[in-house]
Amino acid sequence: MQSISVVRRPFRVGHKMYLPGDVIADPGTVPFFTSKRRDGKIAELTEHNLQELATYMFLRQGTPDAEAKLNKALEEAKYSDPAYIEKVTKLADKQGVDMTGKSIKDVVEELKATKKG
């Protein structure tokens, strides 16, 4: 799965301001990314520390929907991961599910429905 990072403490790089809770999907877009992560201004988002970061964001910003926002970011990263897409494609071919014109998320939902039914 590709790496997702979240801003913990606000910082400015050039003329751009990064606020707590901003999701960084591509570290290459943030100048001095590694030094900001080393300073603790950026945290790595995983399923294991999701609740901890959501609580931190709620206390820091007062955003009640922090957990939903972080969950959405993790889910989007999972559905864009090439290894996950290949796995779903193989499983869909094996079970005979048509993937034409469908998103990976829709195919996963269809596979879950056929598994239950």
Protein Blocks (a to p, Z undefined) as FASTA:
>chain_A
ZZddddfbdcdehjbccdehiacfblklpghklmmmmnopaccddfklmmmmmmmmmmmn
opaklmmmmmmmmmmmmmmpmklmmmmmmmmmmnopafehiafklmmmmmmmmmmZZ
